[in-house]
Amino acid sequence: MFVLSACGVTEEKPVAQQESEEITEVTSEEKVEATQEVVEEAPLEETQEPLYEINQANWTLQPIGDANPKVVLLTIDDAPDKYAVEMAKTLKSLDAPAIFFVNGHFLETDEEKANLKEIYDMGFAIGNHTQTHANLKESSEEQQQEEILKVNETVEAVIGEKPKFFRAPFGVNTDFSKSIVQSEGMLLMNWTYGYDWEKDYMNATSLKDIMLNTEYLTNGANLLMHDRKWTAEALLGIVEGFRAKGYDLIDPHTIKGIEQ
């Protein structure tokens, strides 16, 4: 709202000046009223109701209420190394949501930070994957705290908010790391299956085939992929393949626990 203020004076002002001020005062009041009308008529922002929740027994995503059960969640670890922005652009062109889990050692230069901002600005959720990709069970409590909190600080400085999710390197957590994750308001996450770090699947053709046809594919599967050349090349085929099988892709913003 506009705040109008004036100082009183004792001198009598010319009629022309008084009339001019009266017109200006009315005009200002009309502007205030118009502004108030716009504010009053503006629709209230709707809160997104959660559609899925994490099942920590097997790290799948379970539907809430009538949400579609035949879904998978796409996640990309070790971002933003060399191919994350390219992968984000591919996913964006396919209207395919995903979580990008970032490492702090890929966020040290202005260019790397700009890559993170570009991924975030495309609408993708950001997760914490530790500062140096350390095995938390082999780290002291002080080191674990540094591994997690430093990434949160960097990410918040770049995109204006902390990561919504946390995934430990190698899927290895400790009671202490879990307590930090909880205190930071992140959702703990692991995965259902992934293959792109295995030698036999370091090419787009074999990776696409195993991701779509593995015996571990199930409703709500939490799919682990990485910022890798062959994964970037397979990504379009993976997304199209899941959709051809009748699977929808979970929007991470609809997962229970991250709503503000």
PAFIPA-190004 format. One line per 4 residues: number of its first residue (from 0); for each residue x, y, z of N, C-alpha, C. Coordinates in nm, 4 decimals. Example, Ala and Ser with C-alpha at 12.3 -4.5 7.8 and 13.67 -1.06 7.14 Angstrom:
BEGIN
0) 1.3190:-0.5690:0.7800:1.2300:-0.4500:0.7800:1.3200:-0.3300:0.7800  1.2850:-0.2250:0.7080:1.3670:-0.1060:0.7140:1.2900:0.0030:0.7870
This chain:
BEGIN
0) 0.0830:-0.1185:0.0000:0.0000:0.0000:0.0000:0.0871:0.1244:0.0000  0.0332:0.2313:-0.0559:0.1029:0.3581:-0.0547:0.0795:0.4244:0.0806  0.1832:0.4902:0.1334:0.1712:0.5657:0.2573:0.1827:0.7128:0.2217  0.0761:0.7906:0.2462:0.0740:0.9309:0.2118:0.1012:1.0133:0.3367
4) 0.1911:1.1112:0.3273:0.2207:1.1966:0.4411:0.2390:1.3386:0.3915  0.2123:1.4361:0.4791:0.2280:1.5771:0.4420:0.2643:1.6563:0.5647  0.3320:1.7690:0.5420:0.3674:1.8582:0.6523:0.2795:1.9815:0.6458  0.2231:2.0241:0.7579:0.1374:2.1418:0.7600:0.2187:2.2698:0.7523
8) 0.1614:2.3763:0.6897:0.2262:2.5067:0.6831:0.1237:2.6121:0.7187  0.1704:2.7286:0.7620:0.0794:2.8338:0.8049:0.0529:2.9345:0.6947  0.1419:2.9398:0.5942:0.1222:3.0367:0.4880:0.0048:2.9978:0.4012  -0.0688:3.0991:0.3562:-0.1806:3.0746:0.2655:-0.1258:3.0558:0.1260
12) -0.1697:2.9559:0.0569:-0.1172:2.9242:-0.0744:-0.2083:2.9790:-0.1824  -0.1518:3.0057:-0.2982:-0.2333:3.0520:-0.4106:-0.3433:2.9520:-0.4412  -0.4585:3.0030:-0.4866:-0.5725:2.9164:-0.5179:-0.5353:2.8123:-0.6206  -0.4619:2.8514:-0.7231:-0.4240:2.7572:-0.8293:-0.3438:2.6420:-0.7718
16) -0.2522:2.6716:-0.6797:-0.1700:2.5684:-0.6184:-0.2546:2.4779:-0.5302  -0.3506:2.5397:-0.4559:-0.4385:2.4601:-0.3707:-0.5214:2.3645:-0.4541  -0.5752:2.4137:-0.5640:-0.6570:2.3289:-0.6513:-0.5735:2.2142:-0.7087  -0.4498:2.2476:-0.7477:-0.3618:2.1445:-0.8024:-0.3345:2.0360:-0.6994
20) -0.3114:2.0773:-0.5733:-0.2835:1.9803:-0.4685:-0.4052:1.8949:-0.4382  -0.5248:1.9571:-0.4441:-0.6476:1.8818:-0.4192:-0.6666:1.7746:-0.5251  -0.6390:1.8107:-0.6493:-0.6521:1.7126:-0.7589:-0.5528:1.5990:-0.7400  -0.4288:1.6373:-0.7050:-0.3257:1.5349:-0.6828:-0.3644:1.4433:-0.5685
24) -0.4220:1.5026:-0.4611:-0.4607:1.4219:-0.3450:-0.5693:1.3226:-0.3816  -0.6694:1.3672:-0.4581:-0.7778:1.2779:-0.4997:-0.7224:1.1665:-0.5861  -0.6340:1.2054:-0.6789:-0.5758:1.1049:-0.7691:-0.4991:0.9998:-0.6914  -0.4250:1.0444:-0.5900:-0.3489:0.9500:-0.5086:-0.4411:0.8556:-0.4341
28) -0.5541:0.9106:-0.3798:-0.6501:0.8266:-0.3079:-0.7115:0.7235:-0.4022  -0.7395:0.7695:-0.5250:-0.7968:0.6753:-0.6230:-0.6987:0.5632:-0.6532  -0.5698:0.5982:-0.6606:-0.4685:0.4956:-0.6862:-0.4633:0.3954:-0.5723  -0.4722:0.4465:-0.4493:-0.4711:0.3573:-0.3341:-0.5892:0.2635:-0.3380
32) -0.7104:0.3203:-0.3680:-0.8311:0.2374:-0.3756:-0.8185:0.1333:-0.4851  -0.7631:0.1740:-0.6005:-0.7464:0.0795:-0.7119:-0.6504:-0.0314:-0.6730  -0.5425:0.0073:-0.6035:-0.4455:-0.0934:-0.5595:-0.5096:-0.1904:-0.4621  -0.5924:-0.1366:-0.3703:-0.6596:-0.2226:-0.2733:-0.7533:-0.3196:-0.3422
36) -0.8224:-0.2719:-0.4459:-0.9150:-0.3582:-0.5182:-0.8415:-0.4728:-0.5844  -0.7252:-0.4425:-0.6439:-0.6471:-0.5470:-0.7102:-0.6013:-0.6513:-0.6102  -0.5523:-0.6038:-0.4942:-0.5065:-0.6958:-0.3910:-0.6194:-0.7844:-0.3420  -0.7379:-0.7230:-0.3219:-0.8520:-0.7982:-0.2702:-0.9007:-0.9026:-0.3703
40) -0.8862:-0.8742:-0.5005:-0.9366:-0.9653:-0.6014:-0.8342:-1.0719:-0.6416  -0.7081:-1.0549:-0.5988:-0.6044:-1.1508:-0.6372:-0.6353:-1.2870:-0.5764  -0.6239:-1.3956:-0.6549:-0.6534:-1.5292:-0.6026:-0.5485:-1.5738:-0.5031  -0.5892:-1.6489:-0.4053:-0.4969:-1.7024:-0.3068:-0.4156:-1.8157:-0.3684
44) -0.2867:-1.8230:-0.3308:-0.1996:-1.9288:-0.3817:-0.2423:-2.0631:-0.3235  -0.2565:-2.1614:-0.4102:-0.3006:-2.2932:-0.3659:-0.1804:-2.3766:-0.3206  -0.1992:-2.4513:-0.2151:-0.0951:-2.5396:-0.1656:-0.1093:-2.6766:-0.2309  0.0017:-2.7274:-0.2849:0.0003:-2.8569:-0.3511:-0.0121:-2.9681:-0.2470
48) -0.1165:-3.0466:-0.2576:-0.1329:-3.1599:-0.1680:-0.0352:-3.2706:-0.2083  0.0317:-3.3351:-0.1125:0.1251:-3.4433:-0.1474:0.0519:-3.5620:-0.2097  0.1163:-3.6229:-0.3077:0.0574:-3.7368:-0.3776:0.1303:-3.8673:-0.3487  0.2554:-3.8565:-0.3029:0.3362:-3.9768:-0.2795:0.4174:-3.9605:-0.1511
52) 0.4518:-4.0743:-0.0910:0.5377:-4.0728:0.0264:0.6425:-4.1825:0.0133  0.7576:-4.1592:0.0754:0.8692:-4.2536:0.0651:0.8482:-4.3708:0.1596  0.8616:-4.4916:0.1057:0.8586:-4.6130:0.1860:1.0032:-4.6511:0.2157  1.0491:-4.6262:0.3382:1.1889:-4.6496:0.3709:1.2247:-4.7975:0.3824
56) 1.1264:-4.8835:0.3735:1.1553:-5.0271:0.3746:1.2237:-5.0707:0.2451  1.1833:-5.0069:0.1334:1.2455:-5.0421:0.0047:1.2738:-4.9204:-0.0826  1.2479:-4.7984:-0.0256:1.2764:-4.6707:-0.0924:1.1943:-4.6462:-0.2180  1.0819:-4.7147:-0.2294:0.9889:-4.6835:-0.3371:0.9008:-4.5664:-0.2941
60) 0.8243:-4.5144:-0.3884:0.7302:-4.4064:-0.3601:0.5893:-4.4646:-0.3638  0.5177:-4.4500:-0.2535:0.3842:-4.5048:-0.2406:0.2787:-4.3976:-0.2642  0.1728:-4.4310:-0.3391:0.0688:-4.3312:-0.3655:-0.0109:-4.2983:-0.2404  -0.0557:-4.1743:-0.2331:-0.1442:-4.1296:-0.1258:-0.2829:-4.1117:-0.1853
64) -0.3823:-4.1716:-0.1233:-0.5192:-4.1585:-0.1736:-0.5349:-4.2185:-0.3121  -0.5854:-4.1376:-0.4048:-0.6147:-4.1861:-0.5394:-0.5010:-4.1612:-0.6388  -0.3822:-4.1258:-0.5907:-0.2700:-4.1007:-0.6814:-0.2364:-4.2265:-0.7618  -0.1926:-4.2072:-0.8836:-0.1592:-4.3173:-0.9730:-0.0459:-4.4019:-0.9146
68) -0.0647:-4.5326:-0.8949:0.0419:-4.6156:-0.8380:0.1491:-4.6542:-0.9402  0.1147:-4.6508:-1.0707:0.2097:-4.6954:-1.1731:0.2982:-4.5782:-1.2142  0.3998:-4.5544:-1.1307:0.4886:-4.4409:-1.1494:0.6322:-4.4804:-1.1174  0.7267:-4.3989:-1.1640:0.8669:-4.4118:-1.1248:0.9207:-4.2718:-1.0953
72) 1.0261:-4.2673:-1.0159:1.0916:-4.1408:-0.9831:1.2301:-4.1394:-1.0465  1.2600:-4.0353:-1.1234:1.3915:-4.0201:-1.1852:1.4817:-3.9370:-1.0949  1.6040:-3.9847:-1.0709:1.7007:-3.9080:-0.9933:1.8372:-3.9155:-1.0607  1.9117:-3.8045:-1.0527:2.0444:-3.7939:-1.1122:2.1436:-3.7558:-1.0029
76) 2.2415:-3.8411:-0.9766:2.3440:-3.8136:-0.8755:2.4699:-3.7522:-0.9381  2.5566:-3.7000:-0.8505:2.6878:-3.6452:-0.8883:2.6778:-3.5263:-0.9829  2.5763:-3.4451:-0.9625:2.5581:-3.3254:-1.0449:2.6152:-3.2039:-0.9714  2.6397:-3.0935:-1.0428:2.6416:-3.0857:-1.1891:2.7852:-3.0984:-1.2406
80) 2.8232:-3.2196:-1.2773:2.9592:-3.2456:-1.3254:2.9717:-3.2003:-1.4715  2.9604:-3.2927:-1.5654:2.9811:-3.2565:-1.7063:2.8535:-3.2570:-1.7901  2.7560:-3.3371:-1.7533:2.6416:-3.3585:-1.8420:2.5071:-3.3213:-1.7790  2.5080:-3.2719:-1.6561:2.3824:-3.2481:-1.5848:2.2935:-3.1454:-1.6551
84) 2.3515:-3.0372:-1.7034:2.2701:-2.9353:-1.7706:2.2098:-2.9923:-1.8981  2.2891:-3.0666:-1.9744:2.2379:-3.1324:-2.0952:2.1238:-3.2286:-2.0602  2.1407:-3.3040:-1.9531:2.0375:-3.3983:-1.9104:1.9114:-3.3243:-1.8672  1.9298:-3.2129:-1.7969:1.8143:-3.1334:-1.7540:1.7378:-3.0802:-1.8753
88) 1.8103:-3.0362:-1.9765:1.7447:-2.9847:-2.0969:1.6677:-3.0954:-2.1690  1.7255:-3.2156:-2.1727:1.6556:-3.3298:-2.2335:1.5274:-3.3595:-2.1569  1.5370:-3.3658:-2.0258:1.4196:-3.3933:-1.9425:1.3155:-3.2834:-1.9565  1.3604:-3.1586:-1.9594:1.2685:-3.0468:-1.9735:1.1921:-3.0552:-2.1048
92) 1.2602:-3.0916:-2.2128:1.1949:-3.1032:-2.3434:1.0912:-3.2144:-2.3453  1.1082:-3.3112:-2.2556:1.0162:-3.4249:-2.2462:0.9103:-3.4038:-2.1382  0.9156:-3.2891:-2.0701:0.8273:-3.2624:-1.9566:0.8393:-3.3755:-1.8547  0.9644:-3.4115:-1.8243:0.9941:-3.5227:-1.7346:1.0616:-3.4705:-1.6082
96) 0.9926:-3.4686:-1.4945:1.0511:-3.4183:-1.3698:1.1558:-3.5129:-1.3130  1.2448:-3.4584:-1.2302:1.3516:-3.5389:-1.1697:1.4132:-3.4616:-1.0540  1.4913:-3.5349:-0.9718:1.5727:-3.4736:-0.8675:1.7181:-3.4788:-0.9109  1.7888:-3.3678:-0.9001:1.9325:-3.3648:-0.9235:2.0025:-3.3553:-0.7885
100) 2.0755:-3.4617:-0.7520:2.1509:-3.4641:-0.6272:2.2920:-3.4109:-0.6532  2.3282:-3.3048:-0.5825:2.4523:-3.2347:-0.6142:2.5615:-3.2603:-0.5108  2.6853:-3.2572:-0.5605:2.8037:-3.2661:-0.4755:2.8685:-3.1284:-0.4656  2.9148:-3.0943:-0.3465:2.9762:-2.9639:-0.3268:3.1000:-2.9406:-0.4091
104) 3.1765:-3.0481:-0.4374:3.2989:-3.0276:-0.5154:3.2704:-3.0006:-0.6634  3.1424:-3.0056:-0.7029:3.1030:-2.9626:-0.8371:3.0366:-2.8244:-0.8340  3.0505:-2.7542:-0.7215:2.9878:-2.6231:-0.7053:3.0884:-2.5196:-0.6549  3.2117:-2.5308:-0.7012:3.3169:-2.4447:-0.6487:3.3461:-2.3234:-0.7355
108) 3.3150:-2.3296:-0.8646:3.3420:-2.2174:-0.9545:3.2120:-2.1453:-0.9887  3.2260:-2.0244:-1.0412:3.1072:-1.9489:-1.0827:3.0319:-2.0226:-1.1919  3.1042:-2.0858:-1.2825:3.0396:-2.1614:-1.3914:2.9595:-2.2785:-1.3362  3.0163:-2.3502:-1.2409:2.9463:-2.4643:-1.1820:2.8219:-2.4190:-1.1061
112) 2.8334:-2.3076:-1.0358:2.7170:-2.2537:-0.9641:2.6094:-2.2082:-1.0624  2.6527:-2.1524:-1.1750:2.5568:-2.1111:-1.2780:2.4859:-2.2326:-1.3368  2.5571:-2.3449:-1.3481:2.4946:-2.4686:-1.3968:2.3854:-2.5151:-1.3014  2.4131:-2.5092:-1.1725:2.3122:-2.5463:-1.0733:2.1902:-2.4557:-1.0844
116) 2.2141:-2.3258:-1.0946:2.1037:-2.2301:-1.1047:2.0207:-2.2564:-1.2295  2.0852:-2.2912:-1.3402:2.0135:-2.3193:-1.4639:1.9248:-2.4424:-1.4487  1.9768:-2.5456:-1.3842:1.8982:-2.6671:-1.3603:1.7779:-2.6364:-1.2722  1.8018:-2.5617:-1.1656:1.6939:-2.5243:-1.0741:1.5891:-2.4393:-1.1448
120) 1.6332:-2.3444:-1.2248:1.5407:-2.2550:-1.2942:1.4555:-2.3286:-1.3976  1.5009:-2.4467:-1.4403:1.4202:-2.5280:-1.5317:1.3109:-2.6037:-1.4568  1.3097:-2.5910:-1.3242:1.2025:-2.6499:-1.2456:1.2363:-2.7790:-1.1744  1.3635:-2.8187:-1.1753:1.4002:-2.9464:-1.1152:1.4310:-2.9327:-0.9658
124) 1.3932:-3.0360:-0.8906:1.4219:-3.0393:-0.7471:1.5708:-3.0665:-0.7258  1.6250:-3.0099:-0.6187:1.7666:-3.0252:-0.5879:1.7837:-3.1045:-0.4587  1.8752:-3.2008:-0.4622:1.9061:-3.2814:-0.3446:2.0522:-3.2676:-0.3059  2.0827:-3.3004:-0.1809:2.2181:-3.2942:-0.1246:2.2812:-3.4330:-0.1349
128) 2.4011:-3.4399:-0.1960:2.4730:-3.5675:-0.2104:2.6115:-3.5591:-0.1470  2.6278:-3.4699:-0.0501:2.7490:-3.4431:0.0277:2.8523:-3.3611:-0.0494  2.9466:-3.3097:0.0264:3.0488:-3.2221:-0.0288:3.1484:-3.2963:-0.1170  3.2024:-3.4069:-0.0678:3.3114:-3.4747:-0.1410:3.2781:-3.6188:-0.1802
132) 3.1522:-3.6582:-0.1682:3.1108:-3.7962:-0.1961:3.1801:-3.8954:-0.1016  3.1879:-3.8571:0.0236:3.2547:-3.9401:0.1237:3.1628:-4.0502:0.1750  3.2239:-4.1595:0.2179:3.1503:-4.2648:0.2877:3.1286:-4.2171:0.4313  3.0042:-4.1900:0.4663:2.9761:-4.1290:0.5960:3.0094:-4.2210:0.7129
136) 3.0037:-4.3513:0.6919:3.0374:-4.4445:0.8001:3.1868:-4.4452:0.8290  3.2650:-4.3945:0.7351:3.4090:-4.3873:0.7546:3.4520:-4.2456:0.7933  3.3552:-4.1608:0.8266:3.3819:-4.0210:0.8598:3.3449:-3.9930:1.0047  3.4186:-3.9037:1.0683:3.3856:-3.8632:1.2044:3.2558:-3.7827:1.2024
140) 3.1977:-3.7621:1.3193:3.0745:-3.6831:1.3260:3.0983:-3.5402:1.2768  3.2128:-3.4856:1.3088:3.2470:-3.3516:1.2624:3.2564:-3.3484:1.1098  3.3170:-3.4511:1.0516:3.3292:-3.4590:0.9060:3.1925:-3.4779:0.8400  3.1086:-3.5612:0.9000:2.9746:-3.5823:0.8455:2.8959:-3.4523:0.8426
144) 2.9064:-3.3774:0.9513:2.8362:-3.2496:0.9585:2.8851:-3.1549:0.8495  3.0148:-3.1508:0.8311:3.0725:-3.0647:0.7274:3.0280:-3.1088:0.5888  3.0266:-3.2396:0.5644:2.9872:-3.2935:0.4342:2.8444:-3.2535:0.3965  2.7574:-3.2498:0.4936:2.6160:-3.2219:0.4667:2.5856:-3.0724:0.4688
148) 2.6299:-3.0047:0.5734:2.5921:-2.8645:0.5906:2.6572:-2.7725:0.4887  2.7791:-2.8027:0.4474:2.8467:-2.7162:0.3507:2.7719:-2.7138:0.2178  2.7189:-2.8291:0.1763:2.6413:-2.8339:0.0521:2.5143:-2.7508:0.0665  2.4461:-2.7655:0.1788:2.3240:-2.6878:0.2011:2.3505:-2.5380:0.1940
152) 2.4604:-2.4947:0.2550:2.4950:-2.3528:0.2535:2.5230:-2.3030:0.1122  2.5961:-2.3821:0.0350:2.6298:-2.3431:-0.1021:2.5050:-2.3376:-0.1894  2.4241:-2.4415:-0.1801:2.3031:-2.4471:-0.2620:2.2099:-2.3317:-0.2286  2.1913:-2.3044:-0.1001:2.1029:-2.1958:-0.0613:2.1544:-2.0612:-0.1128
156) 2.2859:-2.0440:-0.1122:2.3439:-1.9191:-0.1610:2.3216:-1.9018:-0.3109  2.3133:-2.0135:-0.3833:2.2987:-2.0083:-0.5297:2.1528:-1.9973:-0.5730  2.0646:-2.0779:-0.5140:1.9262:-2.0836:-0.5633:1.8250:-2.0232:-0.4668  1.8699:-1.9860:-0.3466:1.7800:-1.9209:-0.2533:1.7059:-2.0128:-0.1599
160) 1.7328:-2.1425:-0.1665:1.6712:-2.2369:-0.0739:1.7612:-2.3583:-0.0575  1.7440:-2.4277:0.0544:1.8233:-2.5479:0.0795:1.7690:-2.6651:-0.0007  1.8513:-2.7680:-0.0220:1.8020:-2.8888:-0.0883:1.6844:-2.9495:-0.0117  1.5934:-3.0116:-0.0857:1.4755:-3.0742:-0.0256:1.5013:-3.2203:0.0137
164) 1.6012:-3.2809:-0.0490:1.6260:-3.4241:-0.0294:1.7731:-3.4473:0.0042  1.8008:-3.5620:0.0672:1.9392:-3.6027:0.0937:1.9574:-3.7482:0.0542  2.0643:-3.7733:-0.0199:2.1026:-3.9114:-0.0529:2.2508:-3.9276:-0.0214  2.2820:-4.0221:0.0639:2.4207:-4.0459:0.1029:2.4953:-4.1207:-0.0067
168) 2.6215:-4.0886:-0.0287:2.7029:-4.1670:-0.1224:2.7040:-4.3144:-0.0829  2.6940:-4.3993:-0.1827:2.6925:-4.5451:-0.1632:2.5703:-4.5922:-0.0854  2.4764:-4.5029:-0.0597:2.3580:-4.5384:0.0169:2.3862:-4.5641:0.1633  2.5004:-4.5129:0.2133:2.5457:-4.5428:0.3490:2.5188:-4.4245:0.4417
172) 2.4310:-4.4445:0.5387:2.3993:-4.3429:0.6377:2.4435:-4.3873:0.7769  2.4475:-4.2929:0.8676:2.4712:-4.3217:1.0093:2.3584:-4.2580:1.0894  2.3468:-4.2966:1.2142:2.2454:-4.2334:1.2992:2.2701:-4.0830:1.3090  2.3981:-4.0441:1.3128:2.4319:-3.9030:1.3245:2.3949:-3.8276:1.1967
176) 2.4270:-3.8852:1.0811:2.3932:-3.8169:0.9549:2.2421:-3.8055:0.9396  2.1699:-3.9071:0.9811:2.0236:-3.9024:0.9729:1.9677:-3.7902:1.0607  2.0291:-3.7696:1.1763:1.9814:-3.6635:1.2655:2.0053:-3.5261:1.2040  2.1162:-3.5095:1.1337:2.1439:-3.3821:1.0666:2.0437:-3.3592:0.9547
180) 2.0195:-3.4632:0.8765:1.9241:-3.4542:0.7660:1.7872:-3.4110:0.8185  1.7462:-3.4715:0.9286:1.6168:-3.4375:0.9874:1.6146:-3.2935:1.0379  1.7200:-3.2512:1.1050:1.7242:-3.1157:1.1600:1.7286:-3.0104:1.0497  1.7813:-3.0473:0.9333:1.7879:-2.9558:0.8195:1.6593:-2.9565:0.7365
184) 1.5637:-3.0404:0.7755:1.4353:-3.0427:0.7069:1.4373:-3.1099:0.5712  1.5346:-3.1994:0.5508:1.5420:-3.2724:0.4239:1.4787:-3.4104:0.4375  1.4367:-3.4648:0.3244:1.3858:-3.6015:0.3219:1.5000:-3.6973:0.2889  1.5155:-3.7982:0.3728:1.6172:-3.9002:0.3489:1.5732:-3.9892:0.2342
188) 1.6651:-4.0184:0.1431:1.6295:-4.0986:0.0265:1.7439:-4.1915:-0.0122  1.7078:-4.3098:-0.0553:1.8047:-4.4023:-0.1119:1.7598:-4.4329:-0.2540  1.7582:-4.5583:-0.2968:1.7092:-4.5882:-0.4313:1.6630:-4.7329:-0.4412  1.5906:-4.7603:-0.5487:1.5421:-4.8965:-0.5731:1.6411:-4.9739:-0.6593
192) 1.6819:-4.9125:-0.7710:1.7867:-4.9754:-0.8530:1.8536:-4.8724:-0.9432  1.9722:-4.9105:-0.9911:2.0485:-4.8304:-1.0854:2.1624:-4.9148:-1.1392  2.2149:-4.8760:-1.2557:2.3155:-4.9615:-1.3209:2.4290:-4.8856:-1.3884  2.4203:-4.7561:-1.4017:2.5114:-4.6888:-1.4938:2.6558:-4.6769:-1.4464
196) 2.6874:-4.7287:-1.3280:2.8256:-4.7327:-1.2816:2.8908:-4.8689:-1.3083  2.8116:-4.9653:-1.3566:2.8650:-5.0984:-1.3852:2.9189:-5.1044:-1.5279  3.0300:-5.1712:-1.5458:3.1008:-5.1743:-1.6744:3.0112:-5.2190:-1.7891  2.9264:-5.3183:-1.7647:2.8409:-5.3727:-1.8716:2.7363:-5.2733:-1.9205
200) 2.7139:-5.1676:-1.8436:2.6071:-5.0728:-1.8789:2.6596:-4.9315:-1.9032  2.7861:-4.9230:-1.9399:2.8450:-4.7935:-1.9707:2.8313:-4.7583:-2.1183  2.7142:-4.7883:-2.1710:2.6787:-4.7454:-2.3065:2.5277:-4.7278:-2.3099  2.4808:-4.6401:-2.3970:2.3400:-4.6001:-2.3959:2.2451:-4.7157:-2.4235
204) 2.2813:-4.8037:-2.5148:2.1908:-4.9118:-2.5551:2.1653:-5.0095:-2.4414  2.2731:-5.0596:-2.3809:2.2562:-5.1579:-2.2735:2.1956:-5.0941:-2.1488  2.2290:-4.9690:-2.1232:2.1743:-4.9023:-2.0060:2.0237:-4.8818:-2.0205  1.9826:-4.8343:-2.1347:1.8393:-4.8170:-2.1591:1.7655:-4.9493:-2.1416
208) 1.8193:-5.0557:-2.1968:1.7533:-5.1860:-2.1907:1.7379:-5.2353:-2.0463  1.8437:-5.2252:-1.9665:1.8357:-5.2769:-1.8305:1.7470:-5.1900:-1.7421  1.7491:-5.0592:-1.7628:1.6643:-4.9720:-1.6820:1.5162:-5.0003:-1.7042  1.4819:-5.0359:-1.8272:1.3415:-5.0594:-1.8613:1.2959:-5.2023:-1.8351
212) 1.3888:-5.2956:-1.8328:1.3490:-5.4366:-1.8297:1.4047:-5.5165:-1.7124  1.4663:-5.4499:-1.6166:1.5187:-5.5195:-1.5006:1.4070:-5.5856:-1.4204  1.4417:-5.6904:-1.3506:1.3448:-5.7581:-1.2639:1.3060:-5.6730:-1.1436  1.3835:-5.5678:-1.1160:1.3571:-5.4835:-1.0000:1.2587:-5.3705:-1.0280
216) 1.2165:-5.3580:-1.1528:1.1184:-5.2547:-1.1849:0.9855:-5.2866:-1.1165  0.9358:-5.1892:-1.0429:0.8102:-5.2059:-0.9714:0.7411:-5.0708:-0.9623  0.6143:-5.0710:-0.9291:0.5437:-4.9445:-0.9109:0.6142:-4.8600:-0.8041  0.6358:-4.7326:-0.8361:0.6995:-4.6427:-0.7415:0.8499:-4.6556:-0.7331
220) 0.9103:-4.7244:-0.8297:1.0550:-4.7453:-0.8262:1.1308:-4.6124:-0.8243  1.2330:-4.6077:-0.7409:1.3186:-4.4900:-0.7228:1.4460:-4.5160:-0.8036  1.4572:-4.4516:-0.9189:1.5594:-4.4870:-1.0172:1.6857:-4.4033:-1.0017  1.7973:-4.4692:-0.9812:1.9255:-4.4027:-0.9627:2.0030:-4.3970:-1.0949
224) 2.0358:-4.2743:-1.1354:2.1241:-4.2521:-1.2504:2.2269:-4.1475:-1.2107  2.3271:-4.1283:-1.2964:2.4357:-4.0365:-1.2644:2.4647:-3.9416:-1.3803  2.5372:-3.8371:-1.3466:2.5856:-3.7404:-1.4447:2.7000:-3.8083:-1.5226  2.6614:-3.8859:-1.6244:2.7566:-3.9609:-1.7062:2.7209:-3.9468:-1.8538
228) 2.8189:-3.9598:-1.9398:2.7985:-3.9439:-2.0838:2.6976:-4.0447:-2.1366  2.7159:-4.1728:-2.1024:2.6280:-4.2766:-2.1547:2.4860:-4.2648:-2.0982  2.4756:-4.2149:-1.9763:2.3429:-4.1948:-1.9180:2.2716:-4.0801:-1.9880  2.3449:-3.9739:-2.0157:2.2875:-3.8611:-2.0894:2.2373:-3.9059:-2.2267
232) 2.3129:-3.9929:-2.2897:2.2748:-4.0422:-2.4233:2.1546:-4.1360:-2.4169  2.1381:-4.2064:-2.3050:2.0282:-4.3024:-2.2919:1.9003:-4.2395:-2.2377  1.9094:-4.1174:-2.1871:1.8007:-4.0599:-2.1090:1.6698:-4.0475:-2.1861  1.6754:-3.9975:-2.3069:1.5532:-3.9826:-2.3867:1.4844:-4.1174:-2.4058
236) 1.5610:-4.2195:-2.4415:1.5040:-4.3522:-2.4618:1.4478:-4.4118:-2.3337  1.5118:-4.3829:-2.2218:1.4626:-4.4327:-2.0922:1.3273:-4.3711:-2.0587  1.3176:-4.2399:-2.0730:1.1914:-4.1720:-2.0426:1.0808:-4.2201:-2.1362  1.1087:-4.2223:-2.2648:1.0070:-4.2664:-2.3609:0.9698:-4.4128:-2.3374
240) 1.0680:-4.4936:-2.2971:1.0420:-4.6350:-2.2721:0.9497:-4.6576:-2.1542  0.9708:-4.5836:-2.0462:0.8812:-4.5970:-1.9304:0.7395:-4.5533:-1.9656  0.7289:-4.4465:-2.0387:0.5961:-4.4003:-2.0775:0.5277:-4.5001:-2.1705  0.6042:-4.5639:-2.2563:0.5470:-4.6663:-2.3443:0.4977:-4.7860:-2.2645
244) 0.5588:-4.8101:-2.1493:0.5160:-4.9190:-2.0614:0.3980:-4.8779:-1.9724  0.3553:-4.7539:-1.9840:0.2407:-4.7077:-1.9065:0.2740:-4.6422:-1.7745  0.4033:-4.6108:-1.7530:0.4435:-4.5468:-1.6277:0.4400:-4.3947:-1.6410  0.3897:-4.3282:-1.5377:0.4030:-4.1838:-1.5256:0.5287:-4.1535:-1.4438
248) 0.5761:-4.0298:-1.4529:0.6952:-3.9873:-1.3797:0.6538:-3.8977:-1.2631  0.7023:-3.9287:-1.1451:0.6650:-3.8544:-1.0251:0.7295:-3.7169:-1.0261  0.6495:-3.6162:-0.9980:0.7014:-3.4825:-0.9739:0.7518:-3.4791:-0.8295  0.8817:-3.4590:-0.8063:0.9334:-3.4591:-0.6689:0.8661:-3.3592:-0.5769
252) 0.8110:-3.2534:-0.6325:0.7450:-3.1525:-0.5512:0.6134:-3.2034:-0.4904  0.5676:-3.3208:-0.5346:0.4436:-3.3778:-0.4798:0.4713:-3.4877:-0.3768  0.5962:-3.5005:-0.3348:0.6329:-3.6025:-0.2354:0.6089:-3.5476:-0.0947  0.5442:-3.6245:-0.0133:0.5106:-3.5827:0.1225:0.6364:-3.5530:0.2049
256) 0.6324:-3.4396:0.2733:0.7434:-3.4061:0.3612:0.8216:-3.2838:0.3188  0.8038:-3.2396:0.1920:0.8773:-3.1214:0.1477:0.7878:-2.9997:0.1360  0.6566:-3.0190:0.1586:0.5673:-2.9051:0.1486:0.6030:-2.8026:0.2561  0.5915:-2.6763:0.2196:0.6314:-2.5692:0.3115:0.5115:-2.5235:0.3937
